[in-house]
Amino acid sequence: MPRGAVACDDCGACAKSGWKENREVYDGLDLPDDDDFDYDEFVSREFGAAKPRRGMNRELFWRWVAAIVLAVMVLGYLVAAF
């Protein structure tokens, strides 16, 4: 754009609003319609499906930790009582 230009001569946008009244239709760009767009399918295609985790999940891990801590506390109480 030339220096001091108020609007783009190439696209013909209005200097006040920035919009062009007679805009071209962008059919050749292959843009998806908003109604046809499936976000979950897009994420799966772009990033791949989530891989199943191996081993214990966090909830099971913390349950085992709680059970072991409780068992150690009960065992400590019983040893100290006798």
N, C-alpha and C positions, 0 to 999 in steps of 0.2 A: 504494500500500500504506500502511496506517496505520502510524504510528510505533510501534516496539516489536513489530511483528508478527514471528513466527518463521517463518511460511510464507505462501505466497500463497493467499488465500482463493479467488481466481478459478480457478486451475488445480488446486488441491488437492494440491500437492506436499508430500511428507513433510518435516518440519522437520529431521530428522536426516540424511537422505540426499539430499534435493533431488529425488528421483524420485517419480513418481506410479505406483502399482500399476495402476490402471485408466485408462491413458492412451487418448486418442481416436486413431482412425486418421485420418491426414491425407491422405485420398484426393483431396480437392478442390484441393490445392495444385499438382498436376501436377509433382511432383518426379521426376527421372529415377531409374530403378533403377540400382544399381551395375553390374549385368551388362550393361545396355544402353548404358552411357556410353562413347562413343568420343572420347578426348581429342584425337586428331589432327583429327578432323572438327570438334570444338568450336573448336579454335584456328584452323582454316582459316575457319570461319564467322564467328568474332568478329573476327579480325585480318586476314582476307583471305589469299590465297595469296601466297607470296613472289614478288616480281617478279624476273625475270632481270636480272642486272646487265649494264650495257653496258660495252664496252671490255675491256681486259685484266684477267685475274684476277691475284691477288697472286703466285702461283707463277711465272707467265710473266713478270711484271714483274721479279721478283728474278733470274730466269735471265738476262734481258737485261742487267740491271745488272752481274751477275757476269761476263758475257761481255765487256762494254765495259771494265770495270775490268781484266780479264785482258789484253785487247788493248792497252790503254794501257800496262800494265806491260811487256809484251813489246816494244812499240814503243819505250818509253823505254830498255829494256835494249839493243836493237839500235842506237839512236842513240848511246848512251853508249859502246858497244863500238867504233864506227867513228869 
